[in-house]
């Protein structure tokens, strides 16, 4: 473990991929860490997501295609992007800002901002595994984006060209439906066109995050679960303090707020005004006659499928709603009906692990990573759909900033005070 002249005792609020990665890399730099979580390790968006490690596809969520959704579409329970009719004023403010950022020019600028941190994504996972985290990343031998028609496929091909024009490396092959089925027999006869993405990986996200937590503990860190942090404050001359519900305050040299969709409530007093909205995703797992060799993506339906052990995890939806709202079975049904014609050998009626989790989304599609107005308080969050892919890179860069006092160039676009 490297020595550090920076803060010695650091609190991290949030035991998801971002928070635990930050804790782990802080330990690498000599800090003693305590992680607090309102529920448990990987209890939020880190557990039931698709588990893709796809820096080649880590793009800003606000995109020109979003503007093609009409009001009627986003109010439909079966729409892959759903807004409740009773949307609050806060949500309407968020959506208005989201729409303003869904232009081609703003998407391109945001994509260029993501390219440097995307380049750190897979090496940061390798650093965790090489440093003793007892988990693995799986090479995606066949990572297929599948469509009914070549015309449907045109949108992703155009997006790939824009991704590459922004400087992001992404290798791919264009396939017919028959060529895709030869690679992956789980695709049905409805698939007429596909793209094979190269150089991507995937994980079992819940298992990986728990292994990361175990490593933080093995290296002398503390993790307090069921500990909802209700307040973070500067302590003159002593750093910062966190207050846990039902308990007193505990002082640290520095605090990192990495609490997902709850980030804004704790960080606002430190100048972080950017809205962080829950974009809820749903998933479940099903048995297969033959589990696919790698992830399957159905972009037109916005459904992601990942092989996890002897089952296939099926994930989808972007539901802009209160993070505490209960799981809505209509969203599960919508995913099932969207994917049923496209998969062969999937028993979609033998579902298990039905889940909903809240992705922390920002209006401009860029995360919030770095220092606040307080020299003792930092934030890491707002990654939208890419918290798993970019969590370790975020943790590595944030730990560097905290312990050296210098902001890495990769973090310049993600200033939490913007």
N, C-alpha and C positions, 0 to 999 in steps of 0.2 A: 504494500500500500504506500503510495507516494505521500510525502510530507506536504503540508500546505501552510502558507502564511495567512490564509483567509479565515473565515469563520470556523470555529472549532465545533460548536454545537448547533445543528440545524434541524428545524422542524419542517416536515413535509406534510401538507394537508392533502390527502388523497392517496389511496392504495390501489390505483389502476396502473396501466402500463406507463403513463407519463410520470406519475409521482414516484413509483418504485424505481424506474430507470434513473430518475434524478437522484434518488437516495443512493442507489448503487454506485453511480459515477462520483457522487460526493465522497463516498467511502474510499473510492480509488484515490482521491485527492486528500485523504487524511481527516475528513470530517466525521464526527459522531452524529448519527441521524436518529430521529424519532419520527415515525410515520403515524399519522392519525387518519382514521376513516370512520365516517358516520355509520357504515354498515360493516363491510368485511372486505378482505382482499378480492379484487376483481369482481366486486358486487355490481358495478355499473356497466357502462358500455364496453368494458374490457372483456366481459365473459362471453356473450352470445353472438358476437359479430362474426363475419366470414373468416377472419384470421388471415387475410391476404397480406403478404409483404410485397407490395407492388409499387415501388417508387416510380416506375414508368407510367403508371396511371394515376399517381397522386396529383390531381389537378384541382383547381378552385371549384368549389361547389356552385357558386353563381356562374352560370354559363348562358350563352345566347339561347340555347334550346329551352331553358326555363321560361322564357318569355312567350313561347308558343303554347303553354298551358293556359287555357281559358279559365274564367272563374268557375264555370260549371264543372270543369274537369277536376280542379283541386278541391271542390266541395264534395266530390263523390267518394264514398267509403272504399270503392274499388280502385281508385286512382293510386298510382305509385307515389305521387306527391299529394299529401292530404292536409288541408287546413280546415279546422272545425268552423262551422257557421258562426259560433259564438266567440270568435277570436277576440282577445282582449286588445285594448289600445296599445299595450306594450308589444304584442305580437304583430299588430298591424304596422307599427313603427319599424319593427325588424324586417317585415316582408317588403315594405316600401324601400328600405335601404338595400335589401337583397336584390330587388328588381333593378335598382339603379346600377348595381354592380354587375348585372348580367348582360353587359354589352361585350362585343368582340374586343374592343380596345382595352377595357378594364380586365377582361379575362386574360388577355395576352400579358399585360403588365403583372398581374398576380401570378401567372404561370412562370414568368421569368424570375419572380421572387422565390418561388418554391424550388427551382432547379438546384441551387446549391445545397439546401438541406436534404433534398431527395437523394443527392449523391452520397450523403452520409448514412443513409438509412440501413442498407445491408451491412456495411462495415461495422456499424454500431451494434447490430445483432451479433455479429461475429465476435466482437469484443466481449459481450456478455457471456456467450457460450464458452469462449476461450478463457474467460476469467473465472469460470467455475459454476455458472448457472446451469443446473442439471436439466436442460431441455434442449430441443433440437429445432432447427428450421428445415423445412422440406423443400428440396428443389422441385419446381413444378415442371415435370417432364412434358406434359401437355396441358397448357393453359389456354383454353379455347373460349373465344367470344363467338357465340352462335346466333344466327339469324334465319328467319324464314326465307328472305330474299336478298339478292345482291343489292337491291335498291336500299333496303333497311341498313345494310352494312356501310353504305356510303358515308353516313354521319360519323361513325367511329374512324373510318379511314381519313376523313377530313380532319378530325380532331387529332389523330396521331401525327399528321403532317404539321399541325400547329404546335403540338407538343415538341416535336423534333426541331421545329424552327426556333422555339424558345431556348433550345440548348439541351433538352432532356434526351438522353440516349434511350431508344426503345426499338428493339428489333422484332420483326414480325414476318409471317408468311400469310398470304391470302389463299384460302382453300375453298373448294366446292363443298357442298353438303356431303357428297359421297366420300371425299377425302377426309373430311372431319369425322365421319362415322367410322372410317377405317382406323383412325387414331383413337376414337372414343365411341364404342358401341352403345353407350348410354344415351346418345343423342337419337331422337326419334326421326322418322322419315319426313317430318315437317321441316327439318332444318335443311335449307338450300344453299347456305353460304356461311362462311366462318373466317375468323382471323386467329392464327396461332401466335400467341405472344411468347417471346423468349426471354430468359433471364430473370423470371419472377420466382417467388417462393411463397410458402404458406406455413402456418402453424396452427396448433390447437391453442387458441388464445387464452382460455381459462387455465389450462395446464401450464403454459409458459409463464403467465403472470404469477401463478402460485409458486413455481420454481424460482422465479426472480425474488419473491418475498422470502422464500426459504434461504436464499443466498444472502439477502440483506441481514436476516437474523443470524445466520452462521458467522457473519463477519462482525458481529457485535452490535448491530442495530436493534432498535425497538420498534414494534408495530402494535399500536393500540387500536383495536377494532371496537365497533359499537361506541365510538368516541366522536360525537358530532362537534366539530369546532364551531362555536357560535360567535367568536370574536378574535380578531388579530389586532394588536396595538403595538405602537412604538413604546419602548421603555427608555426614557432618557438615560444615556450613558451605559445602557446594558443590552442594546439590541432590540429585540421584539419579543412579544409574548403571545401565546395562544391561550384562549379560554375554551374549555370543553364543557358541554352541557352537563349540569349537575356537579361540576367540579370547579376548582379555582384556576388561576392563571399560572402558566409555567413559562419562564423566560428562556430565550435562546439567543444565540448571536445573530441568527438570520432565520427567516421563515419563507418557505416556498408554498404558494397556493396553487395546487394542481387538482382541484376538486371538480373538474368537469363542468356540468351545467350550473353548478352552484358557485363557480369561481367569482362571478360578479358581485355577489352579496358580500363577500369578505374583502374583495380588492377595491371596491368603489372608493372607500375613504382615502386610498393611496393613489387616486388619480386615474384609475382604470374605468373609463366610461363606456367602452365598447360593449354593446349588448351581446350576451352569450345566450343563445336560444336552443332549447332542446329540439333536435331533429330526430325523432324516435324511429328506431329500426326494430324489425321483428325477425325472429328466426325460429326454426324447429329442426328436428332431425328425423330422417326416415331410413328404413332398411332398403337395400338395393339388391337386385339379383346379382349384380356385379358392381362393386363400388368403383367409381371413376379413378383414374390414375392421378388426376390433378383437378384443379378448379375448373368449373364451367361458369360462364357468364352469359346471361341473356340480356343484353343492353336495352333492347326495345321494351322489355318487361321490367327492367331494373331489378333483376333477381340474380343473386350470387350463390353459387353452390360450391361447397368445399368438402372433400373427403376427410372425415375424422374417424379413424379406427374402422369399424365395420359398418358405419352409417354415413349418410350424406347430410351435412348441414345445409339448409336452404334458408336464405336470408334476403330481405328486401324491405321496401317502404321508406319513405321520408315523411314522417308525420309530425307536423309542427303543432305541438300540444304540450300541456303541462307535464313535466317529467314524473310527477307523482300519480298521474291518472292511471287507472288499471289497464291491463292488457285488453285490447278490443278484438274479440274473435273475428270480427269482419275483416280485419287486416290479414289475419292468418288465412282466412278463406280466399281473399283476393290473391294472395301469393300462390296458394294451391292451384286455383283455377288458371292463373297465368302460366304456370310452369307445367301443368298436367299434360298438355299436348306435346311438349317439347322433350320430355324425358322418357326413356324406355327402361322398364324394369324397376321403377320406383314405386313403392307402396305408400302413396301419399296419404292414405287413410290410417296408416299405422304410425302416426306422428308421436314424437316424444319431445320433451324439453322445450315446449312452447315458451317463448321469451320475448320481452320487450325491453329495450335499453335506450338511453338518451345520449345521442351524440351531441357534443357541444359545438354549435355552429356560430359563425360570425357573419356579419352582413357582407364583408368583402372577401370571404373565403380564405382568409389568412389567419393563422394562429396568433395567439398572444404569448410571447416568450421573452422574458427579460426582466429588467428592473422597473420598479414603480417609483413614485415620488419619494418614498422612504428608502434610504440606503440599506435598510435591513429586510425589506420585503420584496420578493420576486414572484412572478407568476409563470405558469406553463399550462396552456390549455387552448381550447377553441379550435381544435384540429379538424372538426367536422367528421368526415368519414375516414380520416387518415391517422387517427390517434394510435392505432396499433403499428402501422407502417413507420410512422415518424416518431413514436414515443421514445425509443432508445436514442435516436439522434438528438431529439430535444433535450433529453436528460444529460447527455454528454456535453452538449454546448452550454446548457444552463449551469452545470457544475463548473465548467471552465470559467464562465463569467463570474460566478459567485466567489470562487476561490482566488481569482487573479485580479478582479476588478476591471477587467477589459472585456468589451463586448465583441465576440467573434463576428466576423463579417457576415456569416450566414444568417445571423439573427437580426441584421439591420432592418429588414422589411417588417419585422414582427413586433415592433416596439409596442408594448401594452398601453402606452400613453398616446398613441396616435388618434 
